[in-house]
Amino acid sequence: PKGNTANGNNIAHARAVDDFIANAQSRGMLILGREVTFTTPFGVRRMDVVIQNPQTRITGGVEIKSTLGAFIHFDHGARQQFAADRWINFVGGTATGKHSGLHIDNTIKILWNSSRP
């Protein structure tokens, strides 16, 4: 609906995540989880997708931004995500909650525009 930017952004984000996952799987990557939570000294960090390269076994968390504005945004929440990501990139991270015990080696934030309608 017109004027419901948050809902439109959520739909665009969900499409971007789904499209990224389909693209990664088509290239042989393994998807180990969606909306995976990690606890860091900088607060809780939720990754959109956890992906693994089956040849190298390197596992990473992927934060997907579906718009340039979201990608370059640097408010308090974005700074917290940045700090948590740097921590995980330095020491790794182990998931809590539903995906408890899942370990990632690193994180990355990407801008992904869905090719799906």
Helices and strands as residue ranges (DSSP letters): H 5-26, E 30-40, E 43-52, E 59-65, H 68-72, H 76-91, E 93-96, G 97-99, E 103-104, E 106-111
